[in-house]
Amino acid sequence: MKKKIRVVQYGVGPIGASIARLMRQKASLEIVGAIDKDPAKAGRDLGEVVGAKDAPWGVVISADGDAVFEKPVDAVVHSTSSYLTSVMDQLLACLAAGCCIVSTCEELAYPWRKHPDLSAKLDAAAKEEGVALVGTGVNPGFVMDKLVLTLSAVAQRVDSAKAVRVVDASKRRLPLQKKIGAGMTPEEFSAQVADGVIKHHGLPESIAMVADGLGFTLDDISETIEPVIAVDTVTTEFLEVAAGQVAGVHQIARGSFKGNVKVYMELKMYVGAKEPADTIELKGEPNLSLVIPGGTHGDVATAAVVVNAIPQILAAQSGLRTGRDLPLSFLSASELP
């Protein structure tokens, strides 16, 4: 048997914790370290911090990334921020240590259009070390981009693509409910949108990935963000939203060429959402549609996509990769290295 894949968890927030618990279940993976600068977590056992039933794991969370990389590490699972500018130093340090990276940073999912210089820098650094990195997750990373391109494999011609995602945020974690503005007044919501605080990140990245994958030329990618106003009182595990308050976000992104919309993506993420679902429609030869009733659970699916991508990023060509490049599939708990 080959050695297990030695993995470090970088960032132990709610998503990082979910990823760590899932990695623990995989026979082919061995968690050899964890990094988080939060004083409440650093120095503690990773298993205890993530609430694992089989804790302690004997893996101590470190605030010092350099110390973690003194030992052999194959891959880093990175989950700290949505913004590429905020995580560049973290990513470059992991690459310099000779590690492949799977990150949940939404802007890393398809960064070439928004951050061409940073993308080129990461690509060069990864190639210099002979490793690869990718940004992935459920959205961006799968439902509204990778899955769209996968469905297109049975099309002879695609003229346009549409993806609509309706998410009941009442079943999601508190940080996400806050991120979409649940419980705010419409005025508070508008101010937070203007400040860039309220937003689900990733729709423009998904637009770009789908357009490039389908061979569409775009001259504009636009996005709008509006509140969903609660009609009735909605109570979640964490908060209560009264009628007239904001229940969540309604975002629409369009990729256009000469005024014609080639890629359309719509996200409704709010507490108490009716009939949640993921829907993909391709117009062309033939017309195709795919519906996932109930939708894809974001927190569960994000951890799954990230963990399932670990063997794939290790096998990938060096450099900055995207979901288009990886043949994603399920990593079973019993699969050996």
LOTORSE-32394 format. One line per 2 residues: their letters; for each residue x, y, z of N, C-alpha, C. Coordinates in steps of 0.2 Angstrom, whole numbers, plus 5000, padded with zeros to 4 digits. Layout:
residues N
a> X:Y:Z:X:Y:Z:X:Y:Z; ...
END
This chain:
residues 337
mk> 5004:4994:5000:5000:5000:5000:5004:5006:5000; 5003:5011:4996:5006:5017:4996:5005:5021:5002
kk> 5009:5026:5004:5008:5030:5010:5001:5034:5009; 4999:5036:5015:4993:5040:5015:4994:5047:5012
ir> 4989:5051:5010:4990:5058:5008:4991:5062:5014; 4996:5065:5015:4997:5069:5021:4994:5076:5020
vv> 4989:5078:5024:4985:5084:5023:4985:5089:5029; 4986:5095:5028:4985:5100:5033:4979:5104:5032
qy> 4975:5105:5037:4969:5110:5037:4971:5117:5038; 4970:5121:5034:4972:5128:5035:4965:5132:5036
gv> 4964:5134:5042:4957:5138:5043:4952:5133:5046; 4951:5134:5053:4946:5130:5056:4940:5133:5058
gp> 4937:5137:5054:4930:5139:5055:4925:5134:5054; 4918:5136:5053:4913:5131:5052:4914:5126:5046
ig> 4916:5129:5040:4918:5125:5034:4924:5121:5035; 4929:5124:5038:4935:5120:5039:4934:5114:5044
as> 4930:5115:5049:4929:5110:5053:4925:5104:5050; 4920:5106:5046:4916:5101:5042:4921:5097:5038
ia> 4926:5100:5034:4930:5097:5030:4935:5092:5034; 4937:5095:5040:4942:5091:5044:4938:5084:5046
rl> 4932:5085:5048:4928:5079:5050:4927:5074:5045; 4926:5076:5039:4925:5072:5033:4932:5069:5031
mr> 4937:5073:5031:4944:5070:5029:4946:5064:5034; 4944:5065:5041:4945:5060:5046:4942:5053:5044
qk> 4937:5053:5040:4933:5047:5038:4937:5043:5032; 4941:5046:5029:4944:5044:5023:4951:5040:5024
as> 4951:5033:5022:4957:5029:5023:4963:5031:5020; 4962:5035:5014:4968:5037:5010:4971:5044:5013
le> 4968:5047:5018:4970:5053:5020:4972:5053:5027; 4978:5057:5029:4980:5058:5035:4981:5065:5037
iv> 4977:5067:5042:4978:5075:5044:4984:5075:5048; 4989:5079:5046:4996:5079:5049:4997:5086:5053
ga> 4992:5091:5051:4993:5097:5054:4987:5102:5053; 4986:5107:5057:4981:5112:5056:4984:5119:5058
id> 4981:5124:5054:4983:5131:5055:4977:5135:5056; 4978:5139:5062:4973:5144:5063:4975:5149:5068
kd> 4975:5156:5066:4978:5161:5071:4973:5163:5077; 4967:5160:5077:4963:5162:5082:4965:5159:5089
pa> 4967:5164:5094:4970:5162:5100:4965:5157:5104; 4959:5157:5102:4954:5152:5105:4955:5145:5103
ka> 4959:5144:5097:4959:5138:5094:4967:5135:5094; 4971:5140:5093:4978:5138:5092:4981:5135:5099
gr> 4984:5129:5098:4987:5126:5104:4982:5120:5106; 4976:5120:5103:4971:5115:5105:4971:5109:5100
dl> 4968:5103:5102:4968:5098:5098:4963:5099:5092; 4964:5097:5086:4960:5099:5081:4953:5095:5081
ge> 4954:5089:5083:4947:5085:5084:4943:5088:5089; 4945:5090:5095:4941:5093:5100:4938:5100:5097
vv> 4942:5104:5094:4939:5110:5091:4934:5109:5086; 4934:5104:5082:4929:5103:5077:4923:5099:5079
ga> 4924:5097:5086:4918:5093:5089:4918:5086:5086; 4923:5083:5085:4923:5076:5083:4922:5071:5089
kd> 4918:5066:5087:4916:5061:5092:4922:5057:5095; 4927:5056:5090:4933:5052:5092:4939:5056:5094
ap> 4938:5062:5096:4943:5067:5098:4946:5064:5105; 4952:5066:5107:4957:5070:5103:4960:5066:5097
wg> 4963:5069:5092:4966:5066:5087:4973:5066:5087; 4976:5070:5092:4983:5071:5092:4986:5075:5087
vv> 4982:5080:5084:4984:5085:5079:4983:5092:5083; 4988:5095:5084:4988:5102:5087:4987:5107:5082
is> 4982:5112:5083:4982:5118:5079:4987:5123:5080; 4990:5125:5075:4996:5130:5076:4994:5136:5073
ad> 4997:5142:5076:4996:5148:5073:5002:5150:5069; 5007:5146:5069:5013:5147:5065:5013:5142:5059
gd> 5011:5144:5053:5011:5140:5047:5018:5137:5045; 5023:5141:5046:5030:5138:5045:5032:5132:5049
av> 5030:5132:5055:5031:5126:5059:5028:5120:5057; 5022:5121:5054:5018:5115:5052:5021:5112:5046
fe> 5024:5117:5042:5027:5114:5035:5034:5112:5036; 5037:5111:5042:5043:5108:5044:5043:5101:5043
kp> 5037:5098:5043:5036:5091:5042:5033:5090:5035; 5034:5084:5032:5032:5082:5025:5024:5083:5025
vd> 5022:5087:5020:5015:5088:5019:5014:5088:5011; 5008:5084:5009:5007:5083:5002:5002:5088:5000
av> 4997:5090:5004:4992:5094:5001:4989:5098:5007; 4987:5105:5006:4984:5109:5010:4976:5110:5008
vh> 4972:5109:5013:4965:5111:5012:4964:5118:5015; 4963:5123:5011:4963:5130:5013:4956:5133:5013
st> 4954:5136:5019:4947:5138:5020:4947:5144:5025; 4949:5150:5022:4950:5156:5027:4946:5162:5024
ss> 4945:5163:5018:4942:5170:5016:4940:5169:5009; 4935:5173:5007:4932:5173:5000:4936:5177:4995
yl> 4940:5181:4998:4944:5186:4994:4951:5184:4992; 4952:5184:4986:4959:5182:4984:4965:5186:4986
ts> 4963:5193:4986:4968:5197:4989:4970:5196:4996; 4965:5194:5000:4966:5192:5007:4970:5186:5008
vm> 4971:5181:5004:4974:5175:5005:4980:5174:5001; 4982:5179:4997:4988:5178:4993:4994:5175:4997
dq> 4996:5179:5002:5001:5177:5006:5001:5170:5009; 4995:5168:5011:4994:5161:5013:4995:5156:5008
ll> 4992:5157:5002:4993:5152:4996:5000:5152:4994; 5003:5157:4994:5010:5157:4991:5015:5154:4996
ac> 5013:5154:5003:5017:5151:5008:5016:5143:5007; 5010:5141:5006:5009:5134:5005:5012:5131:4999
la> 5012:5135:4993:5016:5133:4987:5023:5133:4988; 5026:5138:4992:5033:5138:4993:5035:5132:4997
ag> 5031:5129:5001:5032:5123:5005:5032:5117:5001; 5030:5117:4995:5029:5112:4990:5023:5108:4991
cc> 5018:5111:4993:5011:5108:4994:5006:5110:4988; 5002:5105:4986:4996:5106:4982:4991:5109:4987
iv> 4986:5113:4984:4981:5116:4988:4974:5115:4985; 4969:5114:4989:4962:5114:4987:4959:5119:4992
st> 4957:5125:4989:4955:5131:4993:4947:5132:4992; 4944:5134:4997:4937:5136:4996:4936:5144:4995
ce> 4942:5147:4993:4941:5154:4992:4937:5155:4985; 4931:5158:4985:4927:5159:4980:4930:5162:4974
el> 4934:5167:4975:4937:5171:4970:4943:5167:4966; 4945:5162:4969:4950:5157:4966:4947:5152:4962
ay> 4941:5151:4962:4937:5146:4958:4939:5147:4950; 4939:5154:4948:4940:5155:4941:4943:5163:4941
pw> 4949:5164:4943:4951:5171:4945:4954:5174:4939; 4955:5171:4933:4959:5174:4928:4956:5181:4925
rk> 4949:5182:4925:4947:5188:4923:4947:5194:4928; 4945:5192:4934:4945:5197:4939:4952:5199:4942
hp> 4956:5194:4943:4963:5195:4945:4968:5192:4941; 4969:5195:4935:4974:5191:4930:4981:5191:4933
dl> 4983:5197:4936:4990:5197:4939:4991:5192:4944; 4987:5192:4949:4987:5187:4955:4987:5180:4952
sa> 4983:5179:4947:4982:5172:4944:4989:5170:4941; 4992:5175:4937:4998:5173:4934:5003:5172:4939
kl> 5003:5175:4945:5008:5175:4950:5008:5168:4954; 5001:5166:4955:5000:5159:4958:5002:5154:4953
da> 5000:5154:4947:5002:5149:4942:5009:5148:4941; 5013:5154:4941:5020:5153:4941:5023:5150:4947
aa> 5021:5152:4953:5024:5149:4959:5022:5142:4960; 5016:5140:4958:5015:5133:4958:5019:5129:4953
ke> 5020:5131:4947:5024:5128:4942:5031:5127:4944; 5034:5133:4947:5041:5132:4950:5042:5127:4955
eg> 5037:5125:4959:5037:5120:4964:5035:5113:4961; 5032:5113:4955:5029:5107:4953:5023:5105:4956
va> 5019:5109:4959:5013:5107:4962:5007:5111:4959; 5001:5110:4961:4995:5113:4958:4990:5115:4964
lv> 4986:5120:4962:4981:5123:4967:4975:5124:4963; 4969:5123:4967:4963:5125:4964:4958:5128:4969
gt> 4953:5132:4967:4948:5134:4971:4942:5131:4969; 4938:5128:4974:4932:5124:4972:4927:5124:4978
gv> 4922:5121:4977:4916:5121:4982:4910:5119:4979; 4904:5121:4982:4898:5119:4979:4896:5125:4974
np> 4897:5131:4976:4895:5137:4972:4899:5143:4973; 4904:5145:4970:4906:5142:4964:4910:5135:4965
gf> 4911:5132:4959:4915:5126:4959:4911:5119:4957; 4904:5120:4957:4901:5114:4955:4894:5115:4952
vm> 4889:5117:4956:4882:5117:4954:4881:5122:4948; 4883:5128:4948:4882:5133:4943:4887:5133:4938
dk> 4892:5129:4938:4898:5129:4933:4900:5122:4931; 4903:5118:4935:4906:5112:4933:4900:5107:4931
lv> 4894:5108:4934:4888:5103:4932:4885:5106:4926; 4885:5112:4925:4883:5115:4918:4887:5112:4912
lt> 4894:5112:4913:4898:5110:4908:4898:5103:4907; 4897:5099:4913:4896:5092:4912:4890:5090:4908
ls> 4884:5093:4909:4878:5092:4906:4879:5094:4898; 4883:5099:4897:4884:5100:4890:4888:5095:4886
av> 4891:5090:4889:4894:5085:4886:4890:5081:4881; 4883:5081:4882:4879:5077:4878:4875:5082:4873
aq> 4878:5088:4872:4875:5093:4867:4879:5093:4861; 4876:5094:4855:4880:5095:4849:4881:5102:4848
rv> 4877:5106:4851:4878:5113:4850:4874:5117:4856; 4878:5122:4859:4875:5126:4865:4875:5133:4863
ds> 4869:5136:4863:4868:5143:4861:4868:5147:4867; 4865:5145:4873:4865:5149:4879:4864:5144:4885
ak> 4866:5146:4891:4866:5142:4897:4863:5146:4902; 4859:5143:4907:4855:5146:4912:4856:5141:4918
av> 4857:5144:4924:4857:5141:4930:4854:5145:4936; 4849:5142:4939:4845:5145:4944:4846:5141:4950
rv> 4847:5144:4956:4848:5140:4962:4844:5144:4968; 4839:5140:4971:4835:5143:4976:4837:5139:4982
vd> 4839:5142:4987:4842:5139:4993:4838:5142:5000; 4836:5137:5004:4833:5139:5010:4838:5139:5015
as> 4840:5146:5016:4846:5147:5021:4844:5146:5028; 4838:5144:5030:4836:5143:5037:4839:5136:5039
kr> 4841:5132:5034:4844:5126:5036:4852:5126:5036; 4855:5132:5035:4862:5133:5035:4865:5136:5041
rl> 4871:5137:5041:4874:5139:5047:4873:5147:5048; 4874:5149:5055:4873:5156:5057:4877:5161:5052
pl> 4884:5160:5052:4888:5165:5048:4885:5166:5041; 4882:5161:5038:4879:5162:5031:4872:5166:5031
qk> 4868:5164:5036:4862:5168:5037:4864:5175:5038; 4869:5177:5042:4871:5184:5043:4874:5187:5037
ki> 4878:5183:5033:4881:5185:5027:4876:5187:5021; 4870:5184:5022:4864:5186:5017:4860:5191:5019
ga> 4861:5194:5025:4857:5199:5028:4851:5197:5032; 4850:5191:5033:4843:5189:5037:4842:5193:5043
gm> 4836:5196:5044:4835:5200:5050:4836:5207:5049; 4839:5209:5044:4841:5217:5043:4834:5220:5040
tp> 4834:5227:5041:4829:5231:5038:4832:5232:5030; 4827:5233:5026:4829:5234:5019:4835:5240:5018
ee> 4834:5245:5023:4839:5250:5022:4846:5248:5025; 4846:5244:5030:4852:5241:5032:4855:5237:5027
fs> 4851:5233:5023:4853:5228:5018:4857:5232:5013; 4854:5238:5010:4856:5242:5005:4863:5245:5007
aq> 4864:5247:5013:4870:5250:5015:4875:5245:5015; 4874:5239:5017:4879:5233:5018:4881:5231:5011
va> 4876:5231:5006:4878:5229:4999:4882:5234:4996; 4881:5241:4998:4885:5246:4995:4892:5245:4998
dg> 4893:5243:5004:4900:5242:5007:4903:5236:5005; 4899:5231:5001:4902:5225:4999:4902:5220:5004
vi> 4898:5221:5010:4898:5216:5015:4893:5210:5014; 4887:5212:5011:4882:5208:5010:4882:5205:5002
kh> 4884:5199:5001:4885:5197:4994:4887:5189:4995; 4884:5185:4990:4886:5179:4989:4892:5179:4984
hg> 4898:5177:4985:4903:5178:4981:4903:5172:4976; 4905:5173:4969:4906:5168:4965:4902:5168:4958
lp> 4897:5171:4958:4893:5171:4952:4897:5173:4946; 4900:5179:4946:4904:5181:4940:4910:5176:4938
es> 4913:5173:4943:4918:5167:4942:4914:5161:4938; 4908:5160:4940:4905:5154:4937:4903:5156:4930
ia> 4901:5162:4929:4899:5165:4922:4905:5164:4918; 4911:5166:4920:4917:5166:4916:4919:5159:4914
mv> 4918:5154:4919:4920:5147:4918:4916:5144:4913; 4909:5145:4914:4905:5142:4909:4906:5145:4902
ad> 4906:5151:4902:4907:5154:4895:4914:5152:4891; 4919:5151:4895:4925:5149:4892:4925:5141:4890
gl> 4921:5138:4895:4920:5130:4893:4916:5129:4887; 4911:5134:4886:4907:5133:4880:4909:5136:4874
gf> 4915:5140:4875:4917:5144:4869:4914:5150:4867; 4910:5153:4872:4907:5159:4871:4912:5165:4872
tl> 4911:5170:4868:4914:5176:4869:4910:5181:4873; 4912:5184:4878:4908:5189:4882:4912:5196:4882
dd> 4908:5201:4881:4910:5208:4882:4908:5211:4888; 4904:5208:4892:4901:5211:4898:4899:5205:4903
is> 4901:5206:4909:4898:5202:4915:4895:5206:4920; 4889:5206:4921:4886:5211:4926:4882:5207:4931
et> 4881:5210:4937:4878:5207:4943:4874:5212:4947; 4868:5210:4949:4863:5214:4953:4862:5210:4959
ie> 4861:5214:4965:4860:5211:4971:4854:5215:4974; 4848:5211:4976:4842:5214:4979:4841:5210:4985
pv> 4837:5213:4990:4834:5209:4995:4828:5205:4994; 4828:5199:4997:4821:5196:4998:4818:5198:5004
ia> 4812:5200:5004:4808:5203:5010:4804:5197:5012; 4804:5196:5019:4800:5191:5022:4792:5193:5022
vd> 4788:5189:5020:4781:5190:5020:4778:5188:5026; 4781:5183:5029:4778:5180:5036:4785:5180:5040
tv> 4783:5179:5047:4789:5178:5052:4792:5171:5050; 4799:5171:5050:4802:5165:5049:4807:5164:5055
tt> 4807:5158:5058:4811:5157:5064:4816:5151:5062; 4823:5153:5063:4828:5148:5062:4831:5145:5068
ef> 4835:5141:5068:4839:5139:5074:4842:5145:5078; 4844:5150:5074:4849:5155:5076:4845:5162:5077
le> 4840:5163:5073:4837:5170:5073:4830:5170:5071; 4827:5176:5072:4820:5176:5069:4820:5182:5064
va> 4816:5181:5059:4815:5186:5054:4808:5188:5054; 4806:5194:5055:4799:5197:5055:4797:5199:5048
ag> 4791:5198:5047:4788:5201:5041:4790:5208:5039; 4792:5209:5033:4795:5216:5032:4802:5216:5032
qv> 4806:5212:5036:4813:5212:5036:4816:5208:5030; 4822:5209:5030:4826:5205:5024:4827:5198:5026
ag> 4825:5193:5022:4825:5186:5023:4832:5183:5019; 4835:5187:5015:4841:5185:5011:4842:5189:5005
vh> 4846:5186:5000:4848:5189:4994:4845:5186:4988; 4844:5190:4983:4842:5188:4976:4847:5191:4972
qi> 4852:5187:4969:4857:5189:4965:4856:5187:4958; 4857:5191:4953:4857:5189:4946:4864:5191:4942
ar> 4867:5186:4939:4873:5188:4935:4872:5186:4928; 4874:5190:4923:4873:5189:4916:4880:5190:4912
gs> 4881:5185:4908:4887:5186:4904:4884:5187:4897; 4886:5193:4894:4883:5195:4887:4888:5196:4882
fk> 4886:5196:4876:4890:5198:4870:4886:5202:4865; 4888:5208:4864:4884:5213:4860:4877:5213:4862
gn> 4875:5213:4868:4869:5214:4871:4865:5208:4872; 4867:5202:4869:4864:5196:4870:4866:5192:4876
vk> 4862:5190:4880:4864:5186:4886:4865:5179:4884; 4872:5177:4885:4874:5170:4883:4874:5165:4889
vy> 4875:5168:4895:4875:5164:4901:4871:5168:4907; 4866:5165:4910:4862:5168:4915:4862:5164:4921
me> 4863:5167:4927:4864:5164:4933:4860:5168:4938; 4855:5164:4942:4851:5167:4947:4851:5163:4953
lk> 4853:5167:4959:4853:5164:4965:4848:5167:4970; 4844:5163:4973:4839:5166:4978:4841:5162:4984
my> 4844:5165:4989:4846:5162:4995:4843:5166:5001; 4838:5163:5004:4835:5166:5010:4831:5161:5014
vg> 4830:5164:5020:4827:5159:5025:4820:5158:5024; 4817:5152:5024:4811:5151:5022:4809:5150:5015
ak> 4814:5149:5011:4813:5149:5004:4808:5143:5002; 4804:5144:4997:4799:5139:4995:4802:5135:4989
ep> 4801:5129:4989:4803:5124:4984:4810:5125:4982; 4815:5124:4986:4822:5125:4985:4824:5120:4979
ad> 4828:5122:4975:4830:5117:4969:4836:5120:4966; 4840:5116:4962:4845:5118:4957:4842:5116:4950
ti> 4842:5121:4946:4840:5120:4939:4845:5122:4934; 4846:5118:4929:4851:5120:4924:4847:5119:4917
el> 4848:5124:4913:4845:5124:4906:4850:5126:4901; 4850:5121:4896:4855:5123:4890:4850:5123:4884
kg> 4851:5129:4880:4847:5129:4874:4852:5128:4868; 4850:5123:4863:4854:5122:4858:4852:5116:4854
ep> 4856:5111:4853:4854:5105:4849:4857:5099:4853; 4853:5095:4857:4846:5097:4859:4846:5102:4865
nl> 4840:5104:4866:4838:5108:4873:4839:5103:4878; 4842:5105:4884:4843:5100:4889:4841:5104:4896
sl> 4839:5100:4901:4837:5103:4907:4838:5098:4913; 4841:5100:4918:4842:5096:4924:4839:5100:4930
vi> 4836:5096:4934:4833:5099:4941:4835:5094:4946; 4838:5097:4952:4839:5094:4958:4834:5096:4963
pg> 4829:5092:4964:4823:5094:4969:4826:5095:4976; 4825:5101:4979:4827:5102:4986:4834:5105:4986
gt> 4837:5105:4980:4844:5108:4979:4850:5104:4982; 4856:5107:4982:4862:5104:4984:4863:5107:4991
hg> 4864:5104:4996:4865:5107:5003:4872:5110:5003; 4873:5116:5003:4879:5120:5002:4885:5118:5007
dv> 4883:5117:5013:4889:5116:5018:4891:5109:5017; 4886:5104:5016:4888:5097:5016:4892:5096:5009
at> 4889:5099:5004:4892:5098:4997:4899:5101:4997; 4900:5107:5000:4906:5110:5000:4912:5106:5002
aa> 4911:5103:5008:4916:5099:5011:4917:5093:5007; 4912:5090:5004:4912:5084:5000:4917:5086:4993
vv> 4915:5091:4990:4919:5093:4984:4926:5094:4986; 4927:5098:4991:4934:5099:4993:4938:5093:4994
vn> 4935:5088:4998:4939:5082:5000:4940:5077:4994; 4934:5077:4990:4935:5073:4984:4940:5075:4979
ai> 4942:5082:4979:4946:5085:4975:4954:5084:4977; 4955:5081:4983:4962:5081:4985:4966:5076:4981
pq> 4964:5070:4979:4968:5066:4975:4968:5069:4968; 4963:5072:4966:4963:5075:4959:4969:5080:4958
il> 4969:5085:4963:4974:5090:4963:4981:5088:4963; 4982:5082:4967:4989:5079:4967:4991:5076:4960
aa> 4986:5074:4957:4987:5071:4950:4987:5076:4944; 4985:5082:4946:4984:5087:4941:4991:5090:4938
qs> 4991:5092:4932:4997:5096:4930:4998:5102:4934; 5005:5103:4935:5007:5109:4940:5004:5116:4937
gl> 5003:5120:4942:5000:5127:4940:4993:5128:4943; 4990:5134:4942:4984:5136:4944:4978:5132:4940
rt> 4975:5128:4943:4969:5124:4940:4963:5127:4941; 4957:5124:4938:4951:5126:4940:4946:5120:4939
gr> 4940:5121:4941:4936:5115:4941:4935:5112:4934; 4936:5116:4929:4936:5113:4922:4941:5108:4921
dl> 4947:5109:4924:4952:5104:4923:4952:5098:4927; 4948:5097:4932:4949:5091:4936:4943:5086:4935
pl> 4944:5080:4934:4939:5075:4933:4936:5073:4940; 4932:5077:4943:4930:5076:4950:4926:5070:4950
sf> 4927:5066:4956:4923:5060:4957:4923:5059:4965; 4919:5054:4967:4918:5052:4974:4924:5048:4977
ls> 4927:5051:4982:4932:5047:4986:4929:5043:4991; 4929:5037:4991:4925:5032:4996:4930:5032:5002
as> 4926:5031:5008:4930:5030:5014:4935:5025:5014; 4934:5019:5011:4938:5014:5011:4943:5014:5006
el> 4943:5018:5001:4948:5018:4995:4955:5020:4998; 4960:5015:4996:4966:5016:4999:4971:5020:4994
p> 4976:5023:4996:4980:5028:4992:4983:5024:4986
END
